[in-house]
Amino acid sequence: MENEKLVCKACGRDTFTTGQVGGTTSQGNIRTIGAIMAVGSPLQMIFCKNCGEVASFKVVKPQNFK
């Protein structure tokens, strides 16, 4: 998705940025359902800088779920 030119489905603009939920601590990380003590992984997203519409979600460390 990084090499293609994104156009926002909501507002039509083409200015996007990347943000992340979770990270250095496990707070905010995505975890397997029912896993209380699992570390999980941060969730990264690409979103429109104009209206906030999210174009992409990505689990940063999918290997934590194997």
N, C-alpha and C positions, 0 to 999 in steps of 0.2 A: 504494500500500500504506500510505502514511502516514495517510490519512483513515479507513481502516477499523480497527475494533477487532480486534487480533490476539489469538488464543488459542493457546497452545502445544499442538502436536499430541502432544508427549511427556508433559507433566506437567499440562496443563490451566490453567496460570496465565495471567495477561494482563499481566505486567510485562516489557516489552521495552526494549532499548537498542540503540544503534548503535555499531559498532566498525569499524576499518579496518586492512587489511594494506597495507604500502607507504606511500608518501607523498612526503616531502620529498626523498628520494633514490630512485634506481631500485631499490634493494634491496628485495625483497619485492613489487615490482609484478608484475602479470600481464602477460605478453608473448605475442606470436604464437609458436607452436611453431617452433623452429629459428632464431628471431631472437635472436642473442647480444647485439648492441649496441643494440637497440631500447629506448626509454625505457619504453614500456608505460603502464600506468595502475594507480593504487591500486585495491584491491578493497574495497568497503564492504559490510558485512553487518548485518542486523537479527537479534538473537538474544535468547532468553529469559534474563532475569536470574536466574531460579531454577535452571534445569538446563543452560543453554547451548545448547539446540537452536536451530539456525539456521533462521529463517523466510524470509530473502531474501538473495541476493547481487546486487551491482550493480557493474559496471565504471564507475568515476567519470568517466573521460575516454574514452568510446568513439570519439571523433574521432581518437585516436592510432592507430587500427587501419584507417583508410581509405586 
